[in-house]
Amino acid sequence: MSIALESALPHARDHRDDDLQDLFTLLRQPSISAQNIGVQECAALEEALLQDAGFTTRRLTAPGHPVILGEWLEAPGKPTVLFYGHYDVQPPDPLDLWLSDPFTPTVRDGRIYARGVADNKAQHFSHIAAVRHWLRANGSLPCNVKIMLEGEEEVGSPHLDTVVAANKELLAADLVYTSDGPVTDDRYPEIVFGVRGDLYVELFATGANRDLHSGHWGGVAPNPILALARLLTTMIDKQNHVTIEGFYDNVRQPTPGALAAIEKLPFDTAATIAGIGLTEMVPPTERSYAERVMFQPTLSPAGIIGGYTGPGSKTVLPAKASMKIDMRLVPDQTPDEIFAKVRAHVERYGEGITIERSDGGMLPSFTPVEHPLGDVVRAALRAGFGAEPVSVPSAGGSLPDSVWTQTLGLPSFLVPYGAPEQANHSPNESYRVERLWQGIETSIHLLDLLGDASYLEM
């Protein structure tokens, strides 16, 4: 433990009341991006908090809500960490299910209850507080620090890629460190090294120019629902293997380190499957749950719309039908490549069926678990939480993490400080006070470890 670390940690422990009050100030300010309520005011509070902690600040030009960049760059020759967080929150509805006002932070049984406390105000506040404590205890940091806070994460970060691409020089760093979301298992801190990408499409089939009587026209006129069902059977087989030509062409195989990491995950597949009311997974059963959700692309029909779905019966042949399909992508697939292949397949096998892309899609993101900076992050978590961290090669879901790994070309580490039961997006969202202190101390340890640049000698 360095002398500076020995000063920073006691300073943090001695000023916990100050940290709590500053966090409460953020929590009292609504910042609902979907409704544009309080977002500008919260951005101003964040900027003032960064300045008080010792950062210089600027606002990056963005077409949406403010993007704030805080910088402390007075450690020449030392690494730079770029922290990312978001200050916008979900709407608090339904209000009648809250036990206390969502924008009046309340502590009950060791937990802070407020909208946005876990997602994401307390988590990114931990980094700001860590810098403040280190600077007030020592006068300077052992490494360079940038922190970027956006106000549109809860509406899908529609402008994040544009902002990052336009500010590559300002955002240059050695690593990106994001604390958001909960850990999977409360016993262990966690590092997530990647996410799958996503592509969402909708297929449209048409028949007659109006709904028809099935007794008069069934088996004579085309049925759009049947047309979609038949097309679907040409896209995926009984083993859940996607049969679209070229779908797997660019799939990157997991590294030996990634495969070794999933073997160490404290994950009970049988209990997880039982928890959703099943006794076994669908094929291909030769692959583990973790391997399938982390390293394999998927094609999942998400919904079919068409015909009569009300109570009772109605003997009708629908005039039109549609199907929504969600695809999860892995490195090195791209939404553009996969959409082109799906469209070609629809044109070949789905006569009269059209396809539309529901959004731009999301690129997968990947940082090797063997990356030397991963050892730095593990050491910080080990020191801050007092337990051996778990390395998760990839999340099964999708996040805009590719802005860091592909747009900026940086290693990116998702390091959740939250707990599984924190109820993100739900009434009575909460965050353990203990985890606030552990998160702050983890970030303090990270600063200290990054000050030792020996990991760069590789």
URNOR-V780699 format. One record per pair of residues at least 4 apart in sequence whose C-alpha atoms are under 7 Angstrom apart, sorted by the first residue. I is the first residue (numbers start at 1). J is the second residue. Records with the same first field share a line. If there is no record, write none. Layout:
I->J / J
//
This chain:
1->5 / 6
2->6
3->7
4->8 / 138
5->9 / 448
6->10
7->11 / 137
8->12 / 133 / 134 / 137
9->13 / 441
10->14
11->15 / 133 / 137
12->16 / 133
15->19
16->20
17->21
18->22
19->23 / 129
20->24
21->25
22->26
23->27 / 122
24->28 / 105
25->29
26->42 / 45
27->103 / 105 / 114 / 116 / 117
28->103 / 104 / 105
29->38 / 42 / 103
30->37 / 38 / 103
31->37 / 38 / 39 / 42 / 88 / 89
32->36 / 37 / 38 / 39 / 88 / 89 / 90 / 91
33->37 / 39 / 88 / 89 / 151 / 152 / 154 / 155
34->155
38->42
39->43 / 88 / 151
40->44
41->45
42->46
43->47 / 66
44->48
45->49
46->50
47->51 / 57 / 68
48->52
49->53
50->54 / 55 / 70 / 128
51->55 / 56 / 57
53->128 / 131 / 132
54->132
55->70 / 71 / 72
56->70 / 71 / 72
57->68 / 69 / 70 / 71
58->68 / 69 / 70
59->66 / 67 / 68 / 69
60->67 / 68 / 69
62->66 / 67 / 163
64->159
65->151 / 152
66->150 / 151
67->149 / 150 / 151
68->148 / 149 / 150
69->146 / 147 / 148 / 149
70->146 / 147 / 148
71->145 / 146 / 147
72->144 / 145 / 146
73->144 / 145
74->144
75->141 / 142 / 143 / 144
78->143 / 144 / 451 / 453
79->143 / 144 / 174 / 450
80->143 / 144 / 145 / 173 / 174
81->144 / 145 / 146 / 173 / 174 / 175 / 176
82->145 / 146 / 147 / 173 / 175 / 176 / 177
83->146 / 147 / 148 / 176 / 177 / 178
84->147 / 148 / 149 / 177 / 178
85->120 / 124 / 148 / 149 / 150 / 178
86->120 / 149 / 150 / 151 / 153
87->120 / 121 / 149 / 150 / 151
88->151 / 152 / 153 / 154
89->115 / 116 / 119 / 154
90->154 / 425
92->102 / 115 / 427
94->427
97->427
98->102 / 427 / 428
99->428
102->114 / 115
103->114 / 115
104->114
105->112 / 113 / 114
106->112 / 113 / 114
107->111 / 112 / 113
108->112
110->432 / 433
111->430 / 431 / 432 / 433
112->430 / 431 / 432 / 433
113->428 / 429 / 430 / 431
114->428 / 429 / 430
115->429
116->120 / 121
117->121 / 122 / 430 / 431
118->122 / 123 / 418 / 422 / 424 / 430 / 431
119->180 / 181 / 424
120->124 / 180
121->125
122->126 / 436
123->179 / 180 / 417
124->128 / 179
125->129
126->130 / 436 / 439 / 440 / 443
127->131 / 440 / 443
128->132
129->133 / 440
130->134 / 440 / 441 / 443 / 444
131->135
132->136
133->137
134->138 / 141
135->139 / 140 / 141
142->447 / 448 / 451
143->447 / 450 / 451
152->156 / 157
153->157
159->163
160->164
161->165 / 403
162->166
163->167
164->168 / 403
165->407
167->171
168->172 / 408
174->410
175->410 / 411 / 412
176->404 / 410 / 411 / 412 / 413
177->412 / 413 / 414 / 415
178->413 / 414 / 415
179->414 / 415 / 416 / 417
180->415 / 416 / 417
181->416 / 418
182->416 / 417 / 418 / 419 / 420
183->189 / 190 / 416 / 418 / 419 / 420
184->420
186->419 / 420
188->387 / 388 / 389 / 390
189->381 / 385 / 387 / 389 / 390
190->389 / 390 / 391 / 415 / 416
191->390 / 391 / 392 / 413 / 414 / 415
192->391 / 392 / 393 / 394 / 395 / 413 / 414 / 415
193->366 / 367 / 368 / 369 / 392 / 393 / 394 / 412 / 413 / 414
194->365 / 366 / 367 / 393 / 394 / 395
195->364 / 365 / 366 / 394 / 395 / 396 / 397 / 398 / 399
196->328 / 329 / 330 / 364 / 365 / 395 / 396 / 397 / 398
197->328 / 329 / 330 / 362 / 363 / 364 / 398
198->327 / 328 / 329 / 335 / 361 / 362 / 363 / 398
199->326 / 327 / 328 / 335 / 361 / 362
200->325 / 326 / 327 / 357 / 358 / 359 / 361
201->324 / 325 / 326 / 355 / 356 / 357 / 358
202->322 / 323 / 324 / 325 / 355 / 356 / 357 / 358
203->322 / 323 / 324 / 353 / 354 / 355 / 356
204->321 / 322 / 323 / 353 / 354 / 355
205->224 / 227 / 228 / 320 / 321 / 322 / 352 / 353 / 354
206->224 / 319 / 320 / 321
207->222 / 223 / 224 / 319 / 320
208->319
209->319
210->319
211->316 / 317 / 318 / 319
212->217 / 316 / 317 / 318
213->217 / 315 / 316 / 317
214->218 / 315 / 316 / 317
217->221
218->317
223->227 / 317 / 318
224->228 / 318 / 319 / 320 / 321
225->229 / 306 / 321
226->230
227->231
228->232
229->233
230->234
231->235 / 349 / 350
232->236
233->237
234->243
235->242 / 243 / 244
236->240 / 241 / 242 / 243
237->241 / 242 / 243
239->283 / 284
240->283 / 284
242->247 / 299
244->342 / 345
245->341
246->341
247->338 / 341
250->332 / 333
251->330 / 331 / 332 / 333
252->331 / 332
254->258 / 259 / 295
255->259
256->260
257->261 / 369 / 370
258->262 / 369 / 393
259->263
260->264
261->265 / 391 / 392 / 393
262->290 / 392
265->390
268->272
269->273 / 289
270->274
271->275
272->276
273->277 / 278 / 279 / 280
274->278 / 279
281->285
287->291 / 292
288->292
289->293
290->294
291->295
292->296
293->396
294->394 / 395 / 396
295->330
296->330
297->328 / 329 / 330
298->327 / 328 / 329
299->325 / 326 / 327 / 328
300->325 / 326 / 327
301->324 / 325 / 326
302->324 / 325 / 326
303->323 / 324
304->322 / 323 / 324
305->321 / 322 / 323
306->318 / 320 / 321 / 322
307->316 / 317 / 318
308->314
329->333 / 364
330->364
331->364 / 365 / 366
333->337
334->338 / 363
335->339 / 361 / 362 / 363
336->340
337->341
338->342
339->343
340->344
341->345
342->346
343->347 / 355
344->348
345->349
346->350 / 353
347->351
362->400
363->402
364->402
365->401 / 402 / 405
366->405
367->411 / 412
369->374 / 393
370->374
372->455
373->377
374->378
375->379
376->380 / 449
377->381 / 446
378->382 / 389
379->383
380->384 / 442 / 445 / 446
381->385 / 389 / 442
382->386 / 387 / 388 / 389
383->442 / 445
384->438 / 439 / 441 / 442 / 445
385->438
401->405
402->406 / 407
403->407 / 408
404->408 / 409 / 410 / 412
405->409 / 410 / 411 / 412
417->435 / 439
418->431 / 435
422->429 / 430 / 431
423->428 / 429 / 430
424->429
432->436
433->437
434->438
435->439
436->440
437->441
438->442
439->443
440->444
441->445
442->446
443->447
444->448
445->449
446->450
447->451
//
